């Protein structure tokens, strides 16, 4: 048993070897996938598609959250609820009364020199 650990055949020796082997397999598959995508883009001869593909690989996977909160603070995930929340928001934003008095920005010295 002791000889097994010294030779690296035990748990401490096998795990790093298997981990390294798995890492190499994944890296090789990623290279093959990237090579296939590059070949497809080259065959298409589309510059825009090429730049989109390069940016996609450069940025990597980015999960897009499509959840918004309603007035109560609850999360809305389905499309109808989200559409209703956006409708209410823009309705309030765009259909407000005009301000009754003009708001002037700046300090008093600048305002006096302008008038």
C-alpha positions in Angstrom: 0.0 0.0 0.0 2.8 2.5 0.9 4.6 1.6 -2.3 1.4 2.5 -4.2 1.4 6.0 -2.8 5.1 6.6 -3.4 4.8 5.6 -7.1 1.8 8.0 -7.6 -0.6 5.2 -8.2 -2.8 6.1 -5.2 -5.5 8.7 -4.9 -3.0 11.5 -4.8 -1.3 10.4 -8.0 -4.3 9.3 -10.1 -6.5 12.3 -9.6 -4.2 14.9 -11.0 -3.4 12.7 -14.0 -7.1 12.2 -14.7 -7.8 15.9 -14.3 -5.0 16.8 -16.7 -6.2 14.2 -19.2 -9.8 15.6 -19.0 -8.5 19.2 -19.4 -6.5 18.2 -22.5 -9.6 16.4 -24.0 -11.7 19.5 -23.5 -9.1 21.9 -24.8 -8.7 19.7 -28.0 -12.5 19.7 -28.5 -12.6 23.4 -28.1 -9.8 23.9 -30.7 -11.7 21.6 -33.2 -14.9 23.5 -32.7 -13.2 26.9 -33.2 -11.4 25.6 -36.3 -14.8 24.4 -37.7 -16.4 27.7 -37.1 -13.5 29.6 -38.6 -13.7 27.5 -41.7 -17.4 28.0 -42.0 -17.0 31.8 -41.7 -14.2 31.8 -44.3 -16.3 29.8 -46.7 -19.2 32.2 -46.3 -16.9 35.1 -47.3 -19.0 37.5 -45.2 -16.9 40.1 -43.4 -19.7 41.2 -41.0 -20.3 37.6 -40.0 -16.6 37.1 -39.4 -16.3 40.1 -37.1 -19.5 38.9 -35.2 -17.9 35.5 -34.7 -14.6 36.9 -33.5 -16.4 39.1 -31.0 -18.5 36.2 -29.8 -15.4 34.1 -29.2 -13.6 37.0 -27.5 -16.4 37.8 -25.1 -17.3 34.2 -24.4 -20.7 33.0 -23.1 -22.7 35.7 -21.3 -26.0 34.8 -19.8 -28.7 37.4 -20.5 -31.1 38.0 -17.7 -34.6 38.9 -18.9 -36.2 39.6 -15.6 -37.6 43.0 -14.4 -39.2 44.1 -11.2 -42.8 45.5 -11.0 -43.9 48.3 -8.7 -44.3 45.9 -5.8 -40.7 44.7 -6.2 -41.6 41.3 -7.4 -39.8 39.7 -10.3 -41.7 39.4 -13.6 -40.4 36.7 -16.0 -43.1 36.0 -18.5 -43.4 38.2 -21.6 -46.9 39.5 -20.9 -46.0 40.7 -17.5 -42.8 42.4 -18.7 -44.7 44.1 -21.6 -47.3 45.4 -19.1 -44.6 46.8 -16.8 -42.8 48.5 -19.7 -46.1 49.9 -21.0 -46.9 51.4 -17.6 -43.4 52.8 -17.3 -43.4 54.6 -20.7 -47.0 55.7 -20.3 -46.0 57.4 -17.0 -42.8 58.8 -18.5 -44.3 60.2 -21.8 -47.7 61.3 -20.6 -46.8 63.7 -17.8 -47.8 67.3 -17.5 -45.4 70.0 -18.4 -43.6 71.7 -15.5 -45.4 74.9 -14.3 -42.2 76.8 -13.6 -38.9 76.8 -15.4 -36.0 75.2 -13.5 -32.8 77.1 -13.9 -29.5 75.4 -13.4 -26.4 77.1 -12.1 -25.6 79.3 -9.2 -27.1 82.8 -8.6 -24.1 84.7 -9.9 -24.3 83.0 -13.3 -28.0 83.5 -13.6 -27.8 87.3 -12.7 -25.1 87.9 -15.3 -27.2 86.2 -17.9 -30.2 88.5 -17.3 
